[in-house]
Amino acid sequence: MNEPSRRMFLKQLSVAGATAATTPLASRGSQSGIAESAPEFATVVVPLDGEWQFALDPDGIGESREWFQPLGIGPDKWARVRVPHTRQVSPVSGNYQGIAWYRRGFDAPARWADKAVRIEFQAVSHSAKVWLNGKLIGQHSRRGYTAFAFDLAHALRLDGPNLLSVKVDNSFDENMLPRATSFDWTTDGGIIRPVRLLITPQTYIERLEIDAEPDLEAQRTRLHIRAIVHNASQRAVNLSFNYRVAEEESGDPLAAAQGAGTASVGPGASEKVSLTPLFEAMRLWHFDHPHLYRAVVEMEQQGKTLHSYAETFGARKMEVKAGGFYLNGERVRLMGVERMAGSHPNFGMAEPSSWITHDHDDLKELNCVFTRVHWEQEKRVLDYCDRHGILIQEEIPAWGPDTFKGMEAGPSREIMENGIGQLREMIVRDYNHPSIFAWGLCNEVNGQNPPAKVFIQRMAAEARKLDPHRLLTYASNSLQQNPGNDAAGSLDFISWNEYYESWFGGNTASVRQNVEEIHRAFPDKPIVVSEYGYCECAPDRTGGDARRIEILRDHTNVFRDFDFVGGAIFFDYNDYRTHIGDKGIGVLKQRVHGVVDLYGNRKPSFEALRQESSPVESLRLTSQNRTLSATVAVRKTLPAYTLQDYMLRWIVFGFGDLPMEEGRASLPKLAPGEEATVSIPYQEKQPRRIRVDVLRPTGFSAFTAWWKPSP
């Protein structure tokens, strides 16, 4: 192939990378000023989502035959797919575990000659090897849910098209987490999350670490920012730093620091630069008041701005003391539900933003303020939790009884290194999310087993070095006997997956007895019921959704009797796709476990979970002389927290049973166990019915009641 033909071939695969798309400034970790017209110190972001070419490689011949080369032999036919992408939702390749290839082109204009150009993958499941123009630029192996980036400088062709090729492997693997088949969710492989180019000055701020530590007595927050700087140039640079902080939503300035730090960074080196701390009065982040701030750090060289980087963060304090959880000084008992990502049969793990928002809007309607996940999550998921108010525990995907199978004194070197590597990448990327209140180290690995204990201890030590401020736990299903011997006691709080009346047998009396035994073993630590629910995953589970509602209500009522139960997370929100599903076939192979089905259709248990998870125990409506009286009673026990800045909203339905009138009224601040009565006036002469909602400050309904006139 001659040069003109080669360039035409690449052009057919390319996008107009010379015109950068604009990332909203509200995006997490967005690097300020990204448009083509942006100043020199800005970052240009070029999304590489969209159409790619795709091919399976079941014989593993693609690399030896150089499928990454434009002149390579390649497969007979490349399919066209849209990235983010997973082959597991295709009827052709849904059951295929193994190697596949992706490729696409992009333009690199000549003006990038003096820039650092990186490619960032938010996740590739589970191993990726990346080439640019036939040159290997890097690989990221056995870590399917964490982000990574490579420098493209040595392979980039300027003022023309470039060919990007990615080899992806999702084969079951004994030397990674999750280990082999020891996990219960979908195996989706591919470029499952967004991809983008980052074009910056050669010396750039790679990321920020922000600690916002409230002093509750002084009503001020100590703000400490560290800038991680990389110098991709051939010369040492002397740098100085300024930064400013403002409220994200309003843009109102909070503080600024000039001459906040200096650094000398050698060629090819990276430095973590600690900037001058501030001590400011800040509005605290809370799930009902998710206040966010934005820090902009400017890096200068000889008085000229070299690069600018912006990050969103929040200030909040989550503590364990006196056997309970304290959020910003208030003792809280919290409820929520876990979501299993990747379960919609049309999307799999390559979820669009619209579906992520759909599911999490549902979680908010379910009164979920407290959740956990089994693996490292999408940035878009964490951004949602930051902005809408969900406390989330993010975890390493060390799942299941076979995680340490065949190991005796300790975990294998490969498993330990993989766990530490995933932990580091998770914490580095997600450090600044105020919604993350705890790091989860593993799930259901038998914490009384010696190799599991060693693994948990080493992971905890590493996590405390990387992030000394957040809580640590692991979700145990081995606390039914001799709980004091479980590794759960070495962490900040106890997480227990409770499945009496299903996997464990027993009854509600068994639940009560076991909760008491765990508390006797760890009297100073709060207990979080990190999973409970009803999986229709065995032939004897015939109660259907009605049985799910019974277990939800009966077990929650047991937890409410113990003030040391600081949280409960129902499992789960959705029926979920999984390679060990006992129902369905192909892309619909699943566990029936949720309050919605795979497509998000609600079951009766959805409303039951919404009611049980509400901080409102009751909303009583009485009528007299065209005025309703609404009495709101707040739960005294699980979930229990103060209602502040809540409102009542009512809609009056009249002619044709259509909405005719709406009104709102503020509720007073209500502590657990308190109640208040509010008048609801209306003018409609012939009301058919009236809907009354208790609204959170975030706008989501926490409780709904209906009034109808007497016949």
C-alpha positions, 0 to 999 in steps of 0.5 A, spaced: 500 500 500 503 506 497 502 512 502 496 516 499 492 509 499 495 508 506 492 515 508 486 514 505 485 508 509 486 511 515 482 517 513 476 512 513 477 510 520 478 517 523 474 522 526 475 530 526 480 530 532 482 537 530 475 539 533 475 538 540 468 537 543 467 541 550 466 537 556 462 541 561 466 544 567 461 541 572 465 534 569 469 531 575 476 532 574 475 536 568 481 540 566 479 547 565 478 550 558 478 545 553 475 548 546 479 549 540 479 557 542 481 555 549 488 559 551 495 555 551 494 553 558 488 549 557 487 542 556 483 540 549 479 533 550 477 529 544 472 524 545 473 517 542 467 514 543 462 512 537 464 508 531 470 503 531 471 497 527 471 490 531 473 483 530 473 477 534 479 473 535 478 466 538 484 463 535 488 468 538 492 469 532 491 477 531 497 479 535 502 474 531 499 476 524 499 484 526 492 486 526 494 492 529 498 494 522 494 498 517 498 493 512 496 487 517 492 481 514 487 482 519 480 478 519 476 477 513 471 482 516 471 488 521 464 489 524 462 496 526 460 497 533 459 503 537 464 504 543 463 504 549 461 497 547 461 490 550 460 483 545 456 480 551 449 483 549 450 480 541 446 474 540 452 472 535 458 473 541 454 473 547 457 467 550 464 468 547 470 469 553 476 471 550 480 475 545 477 481 541 480 487 537 478 494 536 480 499 531 479 506 529 482 512 526 483 520 529 486 526 526 492 529 529 493 536 527 500 539 527 499 544 532 499 538 537 507 538 536 509 541 542 503 538 546 503 532 551 498 527 548 495 522 552 489 517 551 485 515 557 480 509 557 476 509 563 475 501 563 477 496 558 474 489 561 479 486 563 485 486 559 488 491 554 494 492 549 494 498 545 498 500 539 498 506 535 500 506 528 503 499 529 507 501 535 505 498 542 504 504 547 502 500 553 498 495 556 493 494 562 492 487 564 487 484 569 484 490 572 477 490 568 474 496 572 479 501 573 481 507 568 488 508 565 492 512 560 498 512 556 502 517 552 502 517 545 508 522 543 513 516 540 508 514 536 503 519 534 503 522 526 502 529 526 498 533 521 494 527 518 490 520 520 492 515 526 490 508 527 489 506 534 488 498 535 486 495 542 486 488 543 482 486 549 481 479 553 476 477 558 478 470 559 476 467 566 483 468 569 486 465 576 491 470 577 486 476 578 480 479 581 475 477 581 478 470 580 476 465 575 469 464 575 468 466 583 463 472 582 456 473 580 455 478 575 456 479 568 462 477 564 462 483 559 468 484 555 470 490 551 471 497 551 466 498 556 467 505 558 468 512 555 475 513 551 478 520 550 484 524 548 487 529 553 492 534 549 496 539 554 502 542 555 508 538 556 508 539 563 501 538 566 497 537 572 495 530 572 490 530 577 489 533 584 488 530 591 483 534 595 482 533 603 476 537 606 476 536 613 471 539 617 472 542 624 465 541 627 466 545 633 470 551 629 465 550 624 470 551 619 474 546 614 481 545 613 482 545 605 489 541 603 490 540 596 496 536 592 497 537 585 500 531 581 505 534 576 508 530 570 513 533 566 513 530 559 519 535 556 526 534 555 528 539 560 527 541 568 522 546 570 521 550 576 514 551 577 509 555 582 502 554 583 496 558 585 489 556 586 482 558 587 475 555 590 468 557 589 461 554 590 460 549 584 452 551 583 453 558 584 460 560 582 460 564 588 468 565 590 470 562 597 477 563 597 484 564 593 491 562 595 496 566 591 504 563 591 501 557 594 507 552 592 513 551 588 516 545 585 522 543 581 520 537 576 526 534 572 525 531 565 520 525 565 519 526 572 512 526 576 512 530 583 506 531 588 506 538 590 503 540 597 499 547 596 498 552 602 492 549 606 486 554 607 481 554 613 474 556 611 467 556 613 464 551 608 457 548 607 458 541 608 456 535 604 450 531 606 445 526 602 440 531 603 444 537 602 450 535 597 453 542 596 459 541 592 465 546 591 470 547 585 477 548 586 482 551 580 489 550 580 494 554 576 501 552 574 506 557 572 513 558 569 516 564 570 510 568 571 506 565 565 500 560 566 503 553 564 497 549 565 490 549 569 486 544 572 479 544 575 476 539 580 469 538 584 469 536 591 465 536 597 466 537 605 463 532 610 465 528 616 463 521 616 465 518 623 464 511 627 464 513 634 460 510 640 458 504 636 454 508 631 455 512 624 456 520 625 455 524 619 457 531 620 456 530 627 449 527 627 448 520 629 445 517 623 442 510 621 441 509 614 438 505 609 439 503 601 439 498 596 445 496 591 444 496 584 448 491 579 450 495 573 451 492 566 444 488 567 440 491 561 440 486 556 441 492 550 447 495 554 450 490 558 456 494 562 457 499 556 451 503 559 449 510 556 449 516 561 441 516 560 441 509 563 445 510 569 441 516 570 434 512 570 437 507 575 439 512 580 433 516 579 430 510 581 434 509 587 433 516 589 425 515 589 427 508 593 429 513 599 436 510 597 441 514 601 446 509 603 449 503 598 455 499 596 457 496 589 461 490 588 466 493 583 469 499 581 464 504 578 463 509 572 465 516 574 458 518 571 455 513 577 460 517 582 458 524 579 451 522 580 452 520 587 456 526 589 450 531 586 444 528 588 446 525 595 448 518 595 453 515 600 457 509 597 462 504 599 466 502 593 469 496 593 475 491 589 472 485 586 474 480 590 468 476 591 466 469 592 468 463 596 473 461 591 478 467 591 483 463 595 481 456 593 488 452 594 491 457 598 493 456 605 497 461 609 496 467 605 494 469 598 498 467 592 503 473 590 499 474 583 492 475 587 495 479 592 499 484 587 492 484 583 488 486 589 493 492 591 494 494 584 486 495 583 486 498 590 491 503 588 487 505 581 481 506 585 483 510 590 487 515 586 481 516 581 476 516 586 479 520 591 475 526 591 468 524 591 465 526 597 459 521 596 464 515 597 464 514 605 468 507 605 472 503 601 470 495 601 476 490 601 472 484 598 466 480 599 464 473 601 471 471 601 470 467 608 474 472 613 475 466 618 480 463 613 487 464 614 489 467 606 483 471 607 485 474 613 492 476 610 489 479 604 484 483 608 490 486 613 495 487 607 489 491 603 487 495 609 494 497 611 495 499 603 488 503 603 490 507 610 496 509 606 493 511 600 487 515 604 487 515 611 481 519 612 475 514 609 472 508 613 474 501 611 470 494 611 469 488 608 462 484 606 462 478 610 458 472 610 462 468 615 459 471 621 454 466 623 458 462 627 464 464 632 464 471 629 469 474 633 474 470 629 472 473 623 477 479 619 471 483 619 473 485 627 479 488 624 476 494 620 472 500 622 465 497 622 462 490 621 459 489 614 454 482 614 451 479 608 444 476 611 440 471 608 436 467 613 430 464 610 434 463 603 441 461 603 442 460 610 435 457 612 432 459 619 427 464 620 427 471 623 429 469 630 435 466 627 436 473 624 435 476 631 440 471 635 445 472 630 445 480 630 446 479 638 452 474 637 455 479 632 454 485 637 457 481 643 463 479 639 464 487 636 461 491 642 464 498 639 463 497 632 456 499 628 453 493 624 451 494 617 447 489 614 450 490 607 446 485 603 439 482 605 433 480 601 430 474 597 433 471 591 429 466 587 435 462 585 433 455 587 427 450 586 425 451 593 424 459 592 417 459 590 414 465 594 415 470 588 415 477 589 410 477 595 415 473 599 421 478 597 416 483 600 415 479 607 423 478 608 424 485 607 419 488 612 420 482 617 428 483 617 428 490 617 423 490 623 429 486 626 434 491 625 430 496 627 430 493 634 438 494 635 441 501 635 448 499 633 445 497 627 447 503 623 445 501 616 442 496 612 442 495 604 437 491 601 440 486 595 438 488 590 435 494 586 435 490 579 434 483 577 441 482 574 445 479 568 450 474 571 454 468 568 452 463 573 444 465 573 439 460 574 434 463 570 434 465 562 438 464 557 443 468 553 443 475 554 437 474 559 441 469 563 440 472 570 438 472 578 431 474 579 433 478 586 431 485 584 425 490 585 425 491 578 426 487 572 432 487 567 429 492 563 427 497 569 420 495 570 417 495 577 415 490 581 410 491 587 416 490 592 419 497 589 413 501 593 414 496 599 422 498 599 420 505 598 416 505 604 421 501 608 427 506 606 423 512 608 425 516 614 418 518 614 414 513 618 407 516 616 403 521 613 396 522 616 391 526 612 385 529 615 380 534 612 375 540 614 372 546 610 376 545 604 383 544 608 387 538 609 391 537 615 398 533 614 401 530 619 408 528 618 411 523 623 419 521 622 422 515 624 425 514 631 429 508 628 432 505 622 432 509 618 433 515 622 436 522 621 434 529 622 429 532 616 431 539 614 429 543 609 424 538 607 417 540 604 410 538 602 407 538 595 400 537 594 397 536 587 389 537 587 385 532 581 379 535 579 375 535 573 376 528 569 381 526 574 386 531 572 391 535 576 388 542 577 392 545 583 398 545 586 401 548 592 407 547 597 409 548 604 415 548 608 416 543 614 420 545 620 426 541 622 424 534 625 429 530 629 428 522 629 421 521 633 418 528 632 412 530 628 409 536 625 402 538 622 401 543 616 395 545 613 394 544 606 389 549 603 385 548 596 380 552 592 378 546 587 370 545 589 370 538 587 376 535 588 377 527 586 383 526 590 389 529 592 396 527 592 401 529 598 408 528 597 414 529 602 420 532 598 427 532 600 431 538 599 434 535 593 427 534 590 426 527 590 419 524 594 421 521 600 413 519 602 407 519 598 400 519 601 393 520 597 386 523 600 379 522 597 373 525 599 368 521 603 363 518 598 
